[in-house]
């Protein structure tokens, strides 16, 4: 056979196959929104028809005998029948796996958990199943956090309502007594009103700070500061309270280390921790604050009190909004916001806050990144 004949046969075969392929592409476009089984059947049909069209075109062009043409057509027809049957079986198998995966995905979309189908599918379906399982796990974690947050908010609203109602009722009673002129000692009433007003102002300030933290609008003005100065400012702010309660303040384990923080906000963190420790430590007890180098270029500032410890099951909830535990760890009249504010401010500085029991009390730790040289 001459090379010219081979080129001519190739052209005839290409023309016939191309025509069948174009027809198949048009059919696929029409059925693109139908089942996968239909698409697989069309693909199989296009493959067989392309081979049949190319073969018959060459046969007619080469003027084969009628017998040879019938033989070629019969062989191609048998191949087409087998191909269609295999395509239909494969299509039904893929559709069944897809349907099972769809039902499983619908279950966790309705609030349940995703359970992968028992029968394995194709590699793509297996990959999709793994992704859906990972997404389901994340959704479950998110739901748990949302439920915990909602429960914490309900508790906070209840406690805040109670803590606000009590001083407001006292203020109203004292104001009415002063207005009616029945107050035996007006000066004492004035002092009490001022004290109650300061308590309310502190609570409102804590709520505003916590709302900024939760809304992500806490603005930080970072400056380079030494832990020695930071701890010194916090100790100076609570010395009067320590003397009043008869508690010793110890701050002799402070290693000067540079950190980049918002000095005002971080002083508030340490003040909250020290105030809690002083209120929970009995008279003649000791509250110690320390600053030491941590791991991986961090600095750990700790406050150790003599409260007697926290129940192990309550330790994970200590920093939750509104948590008070069996006995409130916040000053009288507080609403369980102090430690939640501590965690929010520390995390805004890319740090972390933790607590653990030690002999005779608790140790609250604030871990912050050390400033680069």
C-alpha positions as CSV (number, residue, x, y, z in Angstrom):
1,X,0.0,0.0,0.0
2,X,1.4,3.3,-1.0
3,X,1.9,6.2,1.4
4,X,-0.6,8.2,-0.5
5,X,-3.3,5.6,0.1
6,X,-2.5,5.5,3.8
7,X,-2.9,9.3,4.1
8,X,-6.2,9.1,2.2
9,X,-7.5,6.4,4.5
10,X,-6.5,8.4,7.5
11,X,-8.3,11.5,6.2
12,X,-11.5,9.5,5.4
13,X,-11.4,8.0,8.9
14,X,-10.8,11.3,10.5
15,X,-13.7,12.9,8.7
16,X,-16.2,10.2,9.7
17,X,-15.0,10.2,13.3
18,X,-15.1,14.0,13.5
19,X,-18.7,14.1,12.3
20,X,-19.7,11.5,14.9
21,X,-17.8,13.4,17.6
22,X,-19.5,16.7,16.7
23,X,-22.9,15.0,16.8
24,X,-22.0,13.5,20.2
25,X,-20.9,16.9,21.6
26,X,-24.2,18.4,20.6
27,X,-26.1,15.6,22.3
28,X,-23.9,16.0,25.5
29,X,-24.8,19.7,25.6
30,X,-28.5,18.9,25.4
31,X,-28.3,16.3,28.2
32,X,-25.7,18.0,30.4
33,X,-28.3,18.6,33.2
34,X,-29.4,14.9,33.2
35,X,-28.2,12.0,35.2
36,X,-24.5,10.9,35.1
37,X,-25.7,7.5,33.7
38,X,-27.1,9.3,30.7
39,X,-23.9,11.2,30.1
40,X,-21.8,8.0,30.4
41,X,-24.1,6.3,27.9
42,X,-23.7,9.2,25.4
43,X,-19.9,9.1,25.8
44,X,-19.9,5.4,25.1
45,X,-22.2,5.8,22.1
46,X,-20.0,8.6,20.7
47,X,-16.9,6.4,21.0
48,X,-18.5,3.5,19.2
49,X,-20.2,5.7,16.6
50,X,-16.9,7.5,15.9
51,X,-15.2,4.2,15.3
52,X,-18.1,3.0,13.2
53,X,-18.3,6.2,11.1
54,X,-14.6,6.2,10.4
55,X,-14.5,2.5,9.5
56,X,-17.6,2.7,7.2
57,X,-16.3,5.8,5.5
58,X,-13.0,4.1,4.7
59,X,-14.8,0.9,3.6
60,X,-17.1,2.8,1.2
61,X,-14.2,4.9,-0.1
62,X,-12.1,1.8,-0.7
63,X,-15.0,0.0,-2.4
64,X,-14.9,-3.1,-0.3
65,X,-17.2,-6.0,-1.2
66,X,-20.6,-6.2,0.3
67,X,-19.6,-9.2,2.3
68,X,-16.6,-7.4,3.8
69,X,-18.8,-4.3,4.6
70,X,-21.3,-6.5,6.4
71,X,-18.6,-8.2,8.4
72,X,-17.1,-4.9,9.5
73,X,-20.5,-3.4,10.4
74,X,-21.4,-6.5,12.4
75,X,-18.2,-6.4,14.4
76,X,-18.6,-2.7,15.2
77,X,-22.3,-3.2,16.1
78,X,-21.4,-6.0,18.6
79,X,-18.7,-3.7,20.2
80,X,-21.3,-0.9,20.4
81,X,-23.8,-3.2,22.2
82,X,-21.2,-4.3,24.8
83,X,-20.0,-0.7,25.3
84,X,-23.6,0.5,25.9
85,X,-24.2,-2.2,28.4
86,X,-21.0,-1.5,30.3
87,X,-21.7,2.2,30.2
88,X,-25.2,1.7,31.7
89,X,-24.0,-0.5,34.5
90,X,-21.2,1.9,35.3
91,X,-23.6,4.9,35.2
92,X,-26.0,3.2,37.6
93,X,-23.2,2.4,40.0
94,X,-21.9,6.0,40.0
95,X,-25.4,7.4,40.4
96,X,-26.1,5.1,43.3
97,X,-22.9,6.2,45.1
98,X,-23.7,9.8,44.3
99,X,-27.2,9.5,45.7
100,X,-26.0,7.9,48.9
101,X,-23.4,10.7,49.3
102,X,-26.2,13.3,48.7
103,X,-28.4,11.8,51.4
104,X,-25.5,11.7,53.9
105,X,-24.6,15.3,53.1
106,X,-28.2,16.4,53.6
107,X,-28.3,14.8,57.1
108,X,-25.5,17.1,58.5
109,X,-26.9,20.1,56.6
110,X,-30.1,19.6,58.7
111,X,-28.2,19.8,61.9
112,X,-26.9,16.2,62.2
113,X,-23.5,14.7,61.7
114,X,-22.1,13.5,58.4
115,X,-21.7,9.7,58.1
116,X,-19.9,8.6,55.0
117,X,-21.7,5.9,52.9
118,X,-20.5,2.3,53.8
119,X,-20.0,1.3,50.1
120,X,-16.9,2.9,48.6
121,X,-17.3,5.1,45.5
122,X,-14.9,6.5,43.0
123,X,-11.7,8.3,44.1
124,X,-13.4,11.7,43.5
125,X,-16.4,10.7,45.6
126,X,-14.1,9.4,48.3
127,X,-12.3,12.7,48.3
128,X,-15.6,14.6,48.5
129,X,-16.7,12.3,51.3
130,X,-13.6,13.1,53.3
131,X,-14.1,16.9,52.8
132,X,-17.7,16.6,53.9
133,X,-16.6,14.7,57.0
134,X,-14.1,17.4,57.9
135,X,-16.7,20.1,57.3
136,X,-19.2,18.3,59.4
137,X,-16.7,18.1,62.3
138,X,-16.0,21.8,62.0
139,X,-19.8,22.6,62.0
140,X,-20.3,20.4,65.1
141,X,-17.5,22.3,66.9
142,X,-19.1,25.6,65.8
143,X,-22.5,24.5,67.1
144,X,-21.0,23.5,70.4
145,X,-19.3,26.9,70.7
146,X,-22.5,28.7,69.8
147,X,-24.5,26.7,72.4
148,X,-21.9,27.4,75.1
149,X,-21.8,31.1,74.1
150,X,-25.6,31.4,74.2
151,X,-25.8,29.7,77.6
152,X,-23.0,32.0,78.8
153,X,-24.9,35.0,77.5
154,X,-28.2,34.0,79.2
155,X,-26.4,33.5,82.5
156,X,-24.6,36.8,82.1
157,X,-27.9,38.6,81.4
158,X,-29.5,37.0,84.5
159,X,-26.5,37.9,86.7
160,X,-26.2,41.4,85.4
161,X,-29.9,42.0,85.9
162,X,-29.6,40.9,89.5
163,X,-26.3,42.8,90.2
164,X,-27.7,46.0,88.7
165,X,-31.1,45.7,90.4
166,X,-29.6,45.4,93.9
167,X,-27.5,48.6,94.0
168,X,-30.2,50.5,92.1
169,X,-32.8,49.5,94.7
170,X,-30.4,50.7,97.5
171,X,-29.7,54.0,95.7
172,X,-33.4,54.6,95.2
173,X,-34.2,53.9,98.9
174,X,-31.4,56.2,100.1
175,X,-32.5,58.9,97.7
176,X,-36.1,58.7,98.9
177,X,-34.9,58.8,102.5
178,X,-32.8,62.0,101.8
179,X,-35.7,63.5,99.9
180,X,-38.2,62.9,102.7
181,X,-35.7,64.2,105.3
182,X,-35.8,60.9,107.3
183,X,-32.1,60.0,106.9
184,X,-30.5,59.9,110.4
185,X,-27.0,60.4,109.0
186,X,-27.1,62.1,105.6
187,X,-23.4,62.2,105.2
188,X,-23.2,58.4,105.5
189,X,-25.9,58.1,102.9
190,X,-24.0,60.4,100.5
191,X,-20.8,58.3,101.0
192,X,-22.8,55.1,100.4
193,X,-24.4,56.5,97.3
194,X,-21.0,57.5,95.9
195,X,-19.7,54.0,96.6
196,X,-22.6,52.3,94.9
197,X,-22.3,54.7,91.9
198,X,-18.6,53.7,91.6
199,X,-19.6,50.0,91.6
200,X,-22.2,50.6,88.9
201,X,-19.7,52.6,86.9
202,X,-17.1,49.8,87.1
203,X,-19.7,47.2,86.0
204,X,-20.8,49.3,83.0
205,X,-17.1,49.9,82.1
206,X,-16.5,46.1,82.2
207,X,-19.5,45.5,80.0
208,X,-18.4,48.1,77.5
209,X,-14.9,46.6,77.4
210,X,-16.2,43.1,76.9
211,X,-18.5,44.2,74.1
212,X,-15.5,45.7,72.3
213,X,-13.6,42.5,72.7
214,X,-16.4,40.3,71.4
215,X,-17.0,42.7,68.5
216,X,-13.4,42.7,67.6
217,X,-13.1,46.5,67.9
218,X,-10.6,46.6,70.8
219,X,-8.1,49.2,69.7
220,X,-4.5,48.5,70.9
221,X,-1.7,51.1,71.0
222,X,1.4,48.9,71.4
223,X,4.5,50.3,72.9
224,X,7.7,48.6,74.0
225,X,7.7,48.1,77.7
226,X,9.6,46.1,80.3
227,X,7.7,43.5,82.4
228,X,9.4,45.1,85.4
229,X,7.6,48.4,84.8
230,X,4.3,46.6,83.9
231,X,4.3,44.6,87.1
232,X,5.3,47.6,89.1
233,X,2.3,49.7,87.8
234,X,-0.1,46.8,88.6
235,X,1.2,46.4,92.1
236,X,1.0,50.1,92.8
237,X,-2.7,50.0,91.8
238,X,-3.7,47.3,94.3
239,X,-1.5,48.1,97.3
240,X,-4.3,49.9,99.1
241,X,-6.6,47.0,98.7
242,X,-3.9,44.6,99.9
243,X,-3.4,46.6,103.1
244,X,-7.2,46.8,103.6
245,X,-7.6,43.0,103.4
246,X,-4.4,42.2,105.3
247,X,-2.8,40.3,102.4
248,X,0.9,40.4,101.6
249,X,1.9,41.3,98.1
250,X,5.1,39.7,96.8
251,X,6.8,40.6,93.5
252,X,10.4,39.6,93.9
253,X,10.5,37.1,91.0
254,X,10.2,39.6,88.1
255,X,12.7,39.2,85.4
256,X,12.9,42.3,83.2
257,X,11.9,41.3,79.6
258,X,10.8,43.5,76.7
259,X,7.3,43.1,75.4
260,X,5.2,45.1,72.9
261,X,1.8,45.6,74.4
262,X,-0.8,48.2,75.1
263,X,0.3,49.4,78.5
264,X,-3.1,50.5,79.7
265,X,-4.9,47.3,78.7
266,X,-2.2,45.0,80.0
267,X,-2.2,46.8,83.3
268,X,-5.9,46.2,83.5
269,X,-5.3,42.5,82.9
270,X,-2.8,42.3,85.8
271,X,-5.0,44.5,88.0
272,X,-8.0,42.2,87.4
273,X,-5.9,39.1,88.3
274,X,-4.4,40.7,91.4
275,X,-7.8,42.0,92.6
276,X,-9.4,38.6,92.2
277,X,-6.5,37.0,94.1
278,X,-6.7,39.6,96.9
279,X,-10.4,39.0,97.4
280,X,-10.1,35.3,97.4
281,X,-7.0,35.1,99.7
282,X,-7.7,35.1,103.4
283,X,-6.1,37.7,105.7
284,X,-2.4,37.0,106.5
285,X,-2.2,35.2,103.2
286,X,0.1,35.9,100.3
287,X,-0.4,36.9,96.7
288,X,2.6,36.6,94.5
289,X,3.2,38.0,91.0
290,X,6.1,36.9,88.8
291,X,7.4,37.4,85.3
292,X,9.7,34.8,83.9
293,X,11.0,33.7,80.4
294,X,8.8,31.1,78.7
295,X,9.2,28.7,75.9
296,X,9.7,29.7,72.2
297,X,10.5,33.3,72.9
298,X,7.6,34.1,75.2
299,X,7.2,35.8,78.6
300,X,5.0,34.3,81.3
301,X,3.5,36.7,83.9
302,X,1.8,34.8,86.7
303,X,-0.4,35.6,89.7
304,X,-0.5,33.0,92.5
305,X,-3.1,33.3,95.3
306,X,-4.1,31.4,98.4
307,X,-7.8,30.7,97.5
308,X,-7.6,27.0,98.2
309,X,-7.9,26.0,94.6
310,X,-10.7,25.6,92.0
311,X,-12.5,22.3,91.3
312,X,-10.8,20.5,88.4
313,X,-14.1,20.3,86.4
314,X,-14.4,24.1,86.6
315,X,-10.9,25.0,85.5
316,X,-11.8,25.0,81.7
317,X,-14.7,27.5,82.4
318,X,-12.8,30.0,84.6
319,X,-12.4,32.5,81.7
320,X,-15.9,32.1,80.3
321,X,-18.1,35.2,80.3
322,X,-20.2,35.4,83.4
323,X,-18.7,32.3,85.1
324,X,-18.5,32.5,88.9
325,X,-18.3,28.9,89.9
326,X,-19.6,27.7,93.3
327,X,-18.2,30.9,94.9
328,X,-17.7,34.1,92.9
329,X,-14.1,34.8,92.1
330,X,-14.9,38.4,91.3
331,X,-15.1,41.2,93.8
332,X,-18.4,41.7,95.6
333,X,-21.0,43.1,93.2
334,X,-19.0,41.9,90.2
335,X,-20.6,40.0,87.3
336,X,-18.0,37.5,86.4
337,X,-16.6,39.7,83.7
338,X,-13.0,40.3,85.0
339,X,-11.4,37.0,83.8
340,X,-13.3,37.1,80.5
341,X,-11.8,40.5,79.9
342,X,-8.4,39.2,80.8
343,X,-8.6,36.4,78.2
344,X,-10.0,38.8,75.5
345,X,-7.2,41.4,76.0
346,X,-4.5,38.7,76.2
347,X,-5.7,37.0,73.0
348,X,-5.8,40.4,71.3
349,X,-2.1,40.6,72.0
350,X,-1.5,37.2,70.4
351,X,-1.0,35.6,73.8
352,X,-2.9,33.1,75.9
353,X,-4.3,33.0,79.4
354,X,-4.5,29.9,81.6
355,X,-5.0,28.7,85.2
356,X,-4.0,25.7,87.2
357,X,-4.1,24.7,90.8
358,X,-1.0,24.8,93.0
359,X,-0.5,24.0,96.6
360,X,-2.9,26.1,98.6
361,X,-4.4,28.1,95.8
362,X,-4.3,28.9,92.0
363,X,-1.8,30.2,89.6
364,X,-3.1,32.3,86.7
365,X,-0.6,32.6,83.8
366,X,-0.5,35.2,81.0
367,X,1.8,34.2,78.2
368,X,2.9,37.0,75.8
369,X,5.3,37.1,72.9
370,X,8.7,38.6,73.7
371,X,9.5,41.7,71.8
372,X,12.2,41.3,69.1
373,X,15.5,42.9,69.7
